[in-house]
Each structure stands twice: as C-alpha cells, then as structure tokens.
C-alpha cells in the first residue's frame, strides 16, 4: 500500500465548493436499498413502513443504532404492529452492542412483560447475536504472529513504487479548483510493473480516475523474486492544489485530515468510517497494517454502505486483516452488488470467470459485468469487453459487441496496452486477422514503453499471424 499526492494551482469558488460537497456525498452514498442515512430520512418524513424495513435489514447485520431504532418502532407501533416482546428482543441486542439508550428502554419494558417473555425474546433475535453473526457473517481476526507481520511488511514494500511517474494535473480539474482522493487496486507483476489498475473509490467520482490509472501504469516497482506470483496492491492518491508546484509524498495537513476523519468515524458517521478505513489501509505514513482498516469498513458495511460492504467481502476473499472465508465473502459481495456496487460486481464476475467455487459460471460473470457496464463503470466495460472478445465459451462470446464497448475504453485510457489486446482478440474472433495483428503490435509497442514482460503478448501475436483466434482469460493477472 502506498500513498501519493498530486498538486497544481489553486482556484476554487464558493459555488464550486457547494457543488463538490454534493458530488462527494453522491460518490459515497449507496445506490439503493437500506442504509442509515436513507432509513433515518424516511423516519423523519414519517414513512414508517419503509423506515422500519430498512432499519430491520441493518439491525440484522448487527448495526447497534438500527437495532435500537427497530426496538423503538416496535414499542411505538411505527411501521409495524406494536410488540413489547420484539421491542425487548432488539433492545437487548442494541444494549449488548453498547447503546445506553437501549438499557433505559429495557428497564421501561421489562415490568410489562409476561413470565417467559424474555426467553421468547431471545429466540426472536438468536440469529443476530454477536456470537451468531460471528459464525455466519463477521470476519474472524488472524492471529498476530511474527511471520504474519513480516509478510505484511514485505507486501507493503512490494507495493511501494521505487520510481514515480510525473504528470500534469488534469486540466479541467485544475481550472475548476477540484481536489480529491482516489483509492486504486492493481496487480503487480513479477516484472515490477502494474496491470489493470481499478479505481475502488474516487472522490469526486471519476474526476481523477484516468489520471490515477495512468500514473499507476507508469510507476516503477521493484521486480519480484524469480518464480513469484503476482501481488495484489491497494494505493491511496490524494490530489491537492498548491501554489508551490508539483510535489509527491508531501501530504500537507495530513495528520489533521486523518484526525478529523477519525473523530467523525468514532462519532458514528458511516461515511467517515469508510474513509477512515481507507486511510488506515492505504497510508504507509500511519505505519499500520492493512488489517487496521477492516473494523471501520465493517462498521460502515453494517450501516449499509455498498463500498464498505465490498471492502469487507474483498478482505474476506483475500484474507486481508482476517481469516479468508469465501462463504462470508460472497454474502458481503452480494449485498454490495445488490446495491449496484460495481467493484463488487466485477469481483463476483472475475470469480466466476476463474471457476472459483460458489461464484457461478460464465453466464453469471457476463451478467455481473453487464450490470457494472450499465453504470458506465470503466472496469465493468473493460472486463466485459475482454470476456466477450476471448472467452472460450461460445455461448457468451460476442466479439462484435466487445469492439463496440472498447470505443469508450480508448477514450479513457492513453497508454494502457490492454484495450489493444482486447481489440486484437475480438478482431481475430471475427476473422479479421490482419487487423488483429496490427492491434496486437500496438499493444506490444505500448507494453515495451511501460517495460512490461511482453512474451504473452508476442505469443498471441504469433497465433494471429497464423490466421487463428486466441481464446482465454486476457486479464488473468
């Protein structure tokens, strides 16, 4: 994990500041379904049936405030039939999770309960106690060992660039005075170069995505030891405007920014919890392991934020900060994907493409990628085009549509060889071998410029020159 800062010249208006606040909120808020913000808004509008349903969904994930709210609504008969037993049951869980108001509610309800009611209340919420959720849903922490700490240090070192690409602050963003933060995941290959950078979270959304991907592709990393497998990395980029000119790794007022985010996160703000988790996981300056972000991701995920649910699912899948557990990972990833979180959709699709147990088949992969692409998500469009161009499954393959999808990808990417690789595969699948050779040669030229190991690309070029299509996983890094 590594942080970097990009700077330019300040220029920002009061009107634009207000607009950016709206953009930031939109970038972090869920697309649909239950979250604390929408449920609270529904409650304030006295839309009690919808508020109750949303609070209940979050209460079942172990969210303490939602559990308390469910108890209060059961007690008052708001959006649900009045029930002291159900109110007592959910208040008991909220109290166990630290809500002092729930203890007062319990004291108020208890004298009104009939004998045996407390036992019945326990049955009602038995599946949602901390112990039960630990078995079914919650990450289990890894044991802290010297070996694990050494692996973490090695991982952070591998994911830290040894040479940085210097580039120009995006002109439109500079003119409008835009600043922002970007978290990006990428695959580090044994040759010390990054592949397929994926923007996990960008604030404001999409403003700095292209610049971040370009930077990651050009940054240099230490080559991995011979025989090493690719390493999955996460980086934090902070784009700021400064009169001092371009500087990297400077982070003005970083401590104040982190402290303020921590304060808001500790006060229960799910958006701040998500951002604080990202900071803990992505800033080497804080000298913490990637595991430090997981508890904060979990709090935001329980509050219904899809990006946080994705982070928890991804952590469970990779064993980042917890013991790996595919079954639990799928639960969280599906929660996020059901709210149209594109990173979750792409992750579920890649699991299906690689044949991972529980992820489904190629048809499932195509379905998830279609959903991500329908949101104009760059990664969804790119992965979908790769699948349609080169999958060995003829039921899914659609090279003509892959070529159509790629038209936008070429607008968003300048130096990445990947779209040219996909176009070559699609052209070969269409029988356009001369065009496929030209596209693959362009991919190889760009790969040389990025100092990639080009042997896989040259192998595909040989296939196209022989007048044959190439089928396989183009993005299998």
N, C-alpha and C positions, 0 to 999 in steps of 0.2 A: 504494500500500500504506500502511496506516495502523494504528497500534496504539491501543487504548483500554483503560481499566481501569474496572471497576465495583466498588463496595465496599459493605459492610454492617456488621453487628455480629458479632464472633467468638463462636463457641460450637461446640466440637468435642470429641468424646470419643475415648479410646484405641481403643475398639471400632470407631468410625466411621472412624478413620484407617486401620485394617486393612482395613475394607470398601472404602474408596476406593482403596487400593492394588490390590485385586483388580479394581475397576471400571476403573481406568486401564490395567492390563495387558490386560484384555479389549478395551478400546477400540482399543489399538494393535496387538494381535496379529492375524495373518491368520486368516481363517475356515477355510481348508483348504489342501491342497497343501503344497509344500515351503517351509520357512523354516529358518534356522539353529537357532532355538530347538527346534522340533519334531524336527528331524533329530538334534540333539545329545541330546535326551531319549530318542529311540528307540535311539540308540547306547548310552547309559548303561544302558538296560534290556536291552541285548544283542539288540534286534530289528534285527539287522544287515541283512536284505534291505530293509526299509523305510528304514532309515537310509541305506543306500548309494544307493537310488533318489533320495531327497530331496537328499542331498549332490551327486549327479551332476547333477541338474537345476539346482542353484545354481552348480556348477562350470562348467556350460556357459554361464552368464551372466557368467562372469569373476570370481566371488567367490573370493578367494585362500584363505581358510580352508577352504572347501568343496573347492577343488582339492587342497589338502594332504590333507584327510581322505579323499578318493577315492583318492589315491595310497597312503596308509597302508592302506586297506582292501583295495586290490588286492594290496599286498605281503603282507598277513596272510591273505588269502582270507576276509575277513569280509563275508558277504552277496553274494559274487561269487567266481568262480573265481580262484585265485592267478595273477597275471601280472606279472612284473617289467617287461615292456615297457610295459604300461599304467600301472603304478605310476610308471615313469620319465617317461612322457609327461606325466602330470598333475603330478608333482612339478616338472618343468621349467617348466610354466606358473605354478605356485604360487611358485617361486623368482623368476621374471621379474616377478611381482606383489608381491615384497617379503617373502615368508615365508622367514626364515632357516632354520627347521627343515627346509624343503624342500631346501635346499642340502646339509644333512647327509645327508638321505635319498638324494639323487642320488649323493653320494660313496660311500654304502654299496652302492647298487645297481649302479653303473657297472662295477665289476670282474667282475660276474656275467653281464653281457650278452654275447651272441654278436656277432661282427662284423656290422655293418649294422643292429643293433637300434636304435641311436639315430636313424637315418634313418626307420625304420618308426615309432618313437615320434612323430616329428614329423608323420608322415602322420595318425596317430590323432587328434591334437588340433589339426590345421591350421585347422579351422573355428572354434576357440575361442581363438586367439591375440588379443592386443590389437589387432593390425592387422586381423584378420578381423572381429572384433566391431565395430570402428570403422566398417567398411563396412556391416555388416548390422544393427546394433542400437544402437550408442552415439551419443549426441548429439555433434555437432560444434560447437565453440565459435564464436560470432560474432567477427568481427574487432572489436577495440576501436577505435572511431572517435569523434571529437568529435560527429558527428551522432547516433550511437547513444547517447552519454552524454546529449546534450541531450534526445533522445526519452525516455530513462529518467527524467530529472528532470521533464519535462513530465507523464509518466504518473503519477509519484508525487504531483505537485502536484494533478493532476486527481482522484486517488483519495483525497485527504486532505479530510475534511469541514471546512467553514467554520463550521458550527453543529452542535452536538451535542444529541441528544435526552436529556433527563434522565428517568430512570425508577426504579422501585423494584426493589431486589434481589429475585429470585424468593423468595417467602416460604418455601416448603418447603426450598429450598437454604439459606436463611439460618438457619432453625431447626435444621437438621441440621449446620450448620457447613461446608457444602460450598463448595469453591473450585475453579476450573478455568480452562482455556484453550480458546478456540474460534478456529478459522480459518474464515473465511467468504468465499466468492466472490460477487460481484454484478455486475450490468450497470449502468453509469452512463449515463443517457440525456442527450441534449443539454439537457434542461430542468434538469439539475443534481439529479435525484432518482434514487434507486436502484430497481432492479427485481429481482424473483425472487432474493433472497439465498439461496445454497446453502451449507449448513454442510459444509465439506470434512473437518474433523476436530474433534471435540469431546471433551475430557477433563475430567470424566467424560462418557461418551456420553449425549447427549440432554438432560442436565440444564439446560444454558443455551442450547439451540438456539432455542427460541421467543423468549426474551428478546433474543438476538442478532439474529434476523431482524427483530423489531420495532424494535430500535434502528437498524439499517441503513436501514429504510424511512423512519424519521423524521429521520435525519441529513440535513443540508443540504450540498450541494456546489456549487462554482462552476459556473454554466452553461457549456456548451461553446461554442466559436465557431460561428456560423451554418454550417449545412451539414456539421457534424461527424458522424461515425459514432459509435455507442455505444462506450463504453470498458469493457473487462473488468478488474475490480479484485479484489484479494485483501486482506483485512484480518485483523489479529490482535487478539482481545479477550481480556484477562486479567481474570478475575473473582476478586477477593480480598476478604477480610473484614478490616475495620479499625475500631478504636474511634473513629477520627477523623471518621467520616461520609463521605458520597459525595464522591469526588474523581476527576477524569478526568486521564489522561495523567501520572500521578504515578509509577507503577511502583516501589514500594519494593523495594529489593534486586534490581533488575533485572540489574545487572552480575554479581552473584553467581550469579543463576539462569542467565544466559547462559554464564558461565564454567564452571559445574558441568556444564551440558549439553554444552559443547564438550569438556570433559575426558573425559566418558564416551563421547562420539561418537568422539573420536580414539583411545580405547582399543578401539574395535571394537564397541560396543554398537549394534545396528541401530535399536532404538527411540530411543535418544538421537540417532543420526544423522538419523532422520526429524524429530524435534523440533527439532534444531539447524538443519536446513534450513528448517523452517517459520519459526523465529525470524529467520534471516538474510533470508528472503524477505518477512517480514511486519512487521518492526520498523524504522520510519524512524529511530528513535533510534540505530541502529547505523550509519547513513549508508552503507549498502551497496546495490548494485543488486539487483534480483530474481534476477539471474544467480548471485549468491553462494550461493544455496541449492541449486542444481542438482547440484553434485558430491556433496553429502551425501545428497540424495534418491537419487542413482544408487547410492551405496554401500548404502543401506537397501533399495533395489529389488533389487540383486544378491543381497542376503541374504534375499529372498523376501517382504518386507512389502508387501502389496497397496496400502495408501495411498501408499507411496513409488513403487511401480510406476505408479500413477495419476498422481502428480505428474510423473514423468519423461515419461510419454505425453502429458500435458496440455501440458508445456513444449515438447515436440517439435511438437505440433499448433499451438500459438500462437507458436512461436519465442521462448519466454521463456528467455533465457540461452543460447540455442543457435540454430543454423540450423534453420528449420522443415523437417520431413521427415515427411510423412503416413504413409509406409510404416513407418518405425520407430515412429512414434506408435501406429499400430494394433497393432504387436507388443506394446508395453508395456501398452496399454489392455486388450488381450485377455488378457494374463497376469493383470492385476488383476481383470478381470471374471470370469475362470475361477475366481477365488477368492471370488467374490460380493462384490467391492468395489463398493458402489452408485454412487459417483461415477463410476467407470469405465463402469458400465452405463448411467447416464444420459447420459454424454458420447457413448458409441457410439450410443445411441438418437437423440440430437439431430443427430449427423452424418447418420444415415440419414434422419431427417425432412427435413433440408435438402438431401438429394440429393447429399451430398459423395461423391466417388469413393472406392470401397473400403469404404464403411460399410454397404452393403446397402439394402434398400427398407423400406417402411412395415411390412411383416411383421416384419422384423428389429428395427425400432425398437420395435414392440409387445412382441416377445419380451424384449428387454433391460429394458424398463420393467416388464414383469411380474415379472422376477427381482428388480429393485430393490424393487418394491412388496411382494413376498412377504416381504421382510425388514422390513416396516413402515417402510421408508425414506420420510421425508416428501417428499423431492424426487421419488422414483420414483412415489409415489402421485399427486402433483400433476401431474407431466408426463404420466403415463399417463391421468389423467382429462381433461387438455386434448386429448390425441391422440384419445381415444375420443369426445369431445364434438364436435370440429370438423374432424377430418381430411376432406379431400376424397375419400379412398379409401373407398368404401362397404364394401369387404371388411374393413376394420379398424374402421370407425366403430361405436360401441356406446354411444349417449347414456345409456341406462338404467344401464349399469354405471358410466359416468362419474359419474352422480348418486350412486350408492352409495359410490364411492370418496371423493367430496367430503365426505361426512358427517364423516369423521375430519379432513379438512383444515380444516374450520370449527372444530374443537376446538383445533387447534394454532395458528391464526392469528387475531388480533383485528382488525387494521386493514388488511390487505392486500386491495386490490380484486380480485386475481387469481382467488381461488376464486369470487367472484360473477360474474366474467366467464365463467369456465368453465361455471358452472351456467346462466347465461343461454344460452350456445351449445348446451348439452345440452338445455335445455328447448325451444329453438326447433327443434332437430333432431327432437324428439318431437312437434312441432306445438303446443306449449303456449306460444303467442306472448305472451299476456297475462302469464304468469308470467315469461317471458324478459325482457319489458320492465321488470318490477319488479326483477328481479335485476340487469339492466344499470344501472338507475337507482341501485341501491345501490352498484354498483361505481363509478359516476361520482361519487357523493357521497363515498365514501372516497378516490377519486383526487383530488378537489378538496382534501380535508383534508390530503393528502400533497403538494399543489402539483404534481401531475403535469400534463403536457400531455394533456388529455382528448379531443382531437379523434379519435383512433382509436376510443375507446370510444363517443363520440357517433355516429360513422359506423355502428357496429354497432347502436346503439340505433335508428337510422333504419331499418335493414334489418328488425329485429324488428317495429317498428311497422307495416311494410308487409306483415307476415304471411309473411316469408320466413326461412329459416335462413341462417346465415352459416358458411361453411366456409373454413378457412385455418389458419395457424400462430398460435395465441394467444400463444405465448411467444417469438415471433421478435424478440428484442431484441438 
